[in-house]
Each structure stands twice: as C-alpha cells, then as structure tokens.
Amino acid sequence: MTAEKNSRLRMQKLLSIQLIVFAVLLLAFKIYADSEPGALPLLLLLIGCSWYLNNRYRLKSQGHTQ
C-alpha cells in the first residue's frame, strides 16, 4: 500500500511541476502580448507551487529523500 501511495505522490509531484512550468510560460506570453500578467497564470502558478510544496512535505514525512 505504501509503495502505491508513494508512486502516486511522485506522479502528483511531477504533475505539479508541469503545472508550474505551464503557468510560467503562460505568464510570459500574457506579459509579452498584453503588457500585464493576467490573473489566470498567477492563479495557476500559486496552485502549482502550493501543490508541489504539499507533495514534497508528504513525501518527506514518509521518509523519502527525493
């Protein structure tokens, strides 16, 4: 059970990193196109960072180093 849970947490960690990268790219595009950042990319960035930190904490609390 814990191996399956760990693999799910690692997958969620990778998804959160992908969300952060997508948000940064969208933010850069919005700044280039509209000369202002926009609310949606900032919200996606906030959600991605909080999701990443949450998964990192949960993995570390289970005793994993990565």
Backbone as CSV, one residue per row, in Angstrom:
resi,resn,N_x,N_y,N_z,CA_x,CA_y,CA_z,C_x,C_y,C_z
1,MET,0.822,-1.199,0.000,0.000,0.000,0.000,0.863,1.259,0.000
2,THR,1.923,1.265,0.769,2.738,2.477,0.820,3.512,2.694,-0.475
3,ALA,3.909,1.619,-1.151,4.612,1.781,-2.425,3.688,2.410,-3.462
4,GLU,2.435,1.987,-3.456,1.465,2.572,-4.390,1.207,4.036,-4.048
5,LYS,1.120,4.334,-2.767,0.888,5.709,-2.332,2.079,6.593,-2.689
6,ASN,3.283,6.060,-2.514,4.488,6.825,-2.855,4.557,7.111,-4.348
7,SER,4.188,6.128,-5.160,4.218,6.367,-6.605,3.171,7.398,-7.007
8,ARG,2.032,7.391,-6.344,1.011,8.419,-6.628,1.507,9.805,-6.239
9,LEU,2.175,9.895,-5.089,2.695,11.194,-4.658,3.779,11.690,-5.605
10,ARG,4.623,10.775,-6.082,5.651,11.185,-7.039,5.032,11.647,-8.346
11,MET,3.981,10.964,-8.782,3.292,11.368,-10.012,2.653,12.745,-9.825
12,GLN,2.051,12.972,-8.667,1.455,14.279,-8.403,2.519,15.358,-8.341
13,LYS,3.691,15.011,-7.827,4.787,15.971,-7.779,5.204,16.364,-9.196
14,LEU,5.300,15.386,-10.092,5.645,15.687,-11.480,4.556,16.518,-12.164
15,LEU,3.302,16.206,-11.886,2.206,16.989,-12.466,2.219,18.431,-11.958
16,SER,2.536,18.604,-10.688,2.583,19.966,-10.155,3.728,20.753,-10.774
17,ILE,4.856,20.098,-11.034,5.971,20.774,-11.708,5.571,21.168,-13.124
18,GLN,4.855,20.286,-13.819,4.382,20.609,-15.163,3.410,21.778,-15.134
19,LEU,2.559,21.838,-14.122,1.624,22.958,-13.992,2.376,24.260,-13.759
20,ILE,3.426,24.213,-12.949,4.225,25.409,-12.689,4.891,25.891,-13.980
21,VAL,5.466,24.967,-14.732,6.125,25.335,-15.998,5.115,25.935,-16.971
22,PHE,3.938,25.303,-17.084,2.898,25.825,-17.964,2.469,27.225,-17.526
23,ALA,2.320,27.430,-16.225,1.898,28.739,-15.712,2.942,29.812,-16.006
24,VAL,4.212,29.469,-15.867,5.270,30.445,-16.142,5.292,30.802,-17.633
25,LEU,5.132,29.790,-18.483,5.090,30.072,-19.924,3.878,30.921,-20.300
26,LEU,2.725,30.601,-19.715,1.528,31.391,-19.983,1.674,32.810,-19.448
27,LEU,2.307,32.957,-18.298,2.544,34.273,-17.729,3.455,35.097,-18.637
28,ALA,4.508,34.465,-19.128,5.423,35.175,-20.038,4.704,35.581,-21.317
29,PHE,3.877,34.699,-21.860,3.131,35.040,-23.071,2.165,36.188,-22.822
30,LYS,1.449,36.147,-21.688,0.492,37.222,-21.377,1.216,38.557,-21.192
31,ILE,2.373,38.540,-20.568,3.126,39.779,-20.391,3.598,40.300,-21.746
32,TYR,4.044,39.396,-22.610,4.503,39.810,-23.941,3.342,40.346,-24.782
33,ALA,2.192,39.673,-24.732,1.074,40.041,-25.599,0.296,41.246,-25.072
34,ASP,0.038,41.278,-23.764,-0.842,42.306,-23.210,-0.131,43.331,-22.330
35,SER,1.143,43.153,-22.085,1.928,44.020,-21.200,1.411,44.016,-19.765
36,GLU,0.728,42.947,-19.374,0.303,42.748,-17.984,0.172,41.243,-17.746
37,PRO,0.367,40.802,-16.513,0.450,39.360,-16.276,-0.861,38.606,-16.401
38,GLY,-1.958,39.134,-15.973,-3.217,38.411,-16.017,-3.419,37.584,-14.752
39,ALA,-4.666,37.339,-14.427,-4.991,36.657,-13.175,-4.870,35.136,-13.283
40,LEU,-5.255,34.566,-14.413,-5.248,33.113,-14.549,-3.843,32.512,-14.440
41,PRO,-2.832,33.055,-15.123,-1.492,32.485,-14.953,-0.974,32.606,-13.521
42,LEU,-1.288,33.708,-12.870,-0.864,33.870,-11.479,-1.560,32.870,-10.567
43,LEU,-2.837,32.632,-10.818,-3.577,31.647,-10.033,-3.027,30.241,-10.270
44,LEU,-2.751,29.898,-11.520,-2.166,28.593,-11.827,-0.799,28.427,-11.175
45,LEU,-0.015,29.482,-11.160,1.294,29.434,-10.523,1.168,29.219,-9.022
46,LEU,0.236,29.903,-8.404,0.004,29.738,-6.971,-0.474,28.331,-6.639
47,ILE,-1.399,27.803,-7.425,-1.903,26.449,-7.205,-0.788,25.424,-7.408
48,GLY,-0.009,25.574,-8.468,1.080,24.635,-8.737,2.141,24.635,-7.647
49,CYS,2.506,25.813,-7.167,3.519,25.890,-6.107,3.015,25.297,-4.799
50,SER,1.780,25.582,-4.447,1.247,25.032,-3.206,1.074,23.516,-3.310
51,TRP,0.678,23.019,-4.470,0.532,21.576,-4.692,1.903,20.892,-4.600
52,TYR,2.924,21.509,-5.202,4.272,20.954,-5.151,4.790,20.902,-3.713
53,LEU,4.639,21.990,-2.992,5.129,22.025,-1.615,4.387,21.036,-0.727
54,ASN,3.091,20.872,-0.961,2.312,19.911,-0.192,2.806,18.484,-0.453
55,ASN,3.022,18.145,-1.720,3.513,16.811,-2.052,4.924,16.583,-1.538
56,ARG,5.739,17.603,-1.600,7.105,17.480,-1.078,7.085,17.211,0.422
57,TYR,6.226,17.920,1.137,6.101,17.702,2.581,5.599,16.291,2.876
58,ARG,4.593,15.831,2.115,4.039,14.500,2.354,5.045,13.405,2.048
59,LEU,5.848,13.567,0.989,6.886,12.584,0.684,7.979,12.583,1.754
60,LYS,8.355,13.765,2.211,9.404,13.855,3.212,8.934,13.295,4.553
61,SER,7.654,13.460,4.869,7.145,12.941,6.138,7.084,11.425,6.142
62,GLN,7.072,10.811,4.954,7.078,9.350,4.863,8.492,8.790,4.838
63,GLY,9.492,9.655,4.893,10.871,9.197,4.979,11.604,9.078,3.678
64,HIS,11.125,9.709,2.615,11.813,9.665,1.329,12.708,10.877,1.190
65,THR,13.837,10.670,0.540,14.779,11.766,0.380,14.540,12.550,-0.891
66,GLN,13.889,11.975,-1.897,13.660,12.690,-3.154,12.314,13.296,-3.192
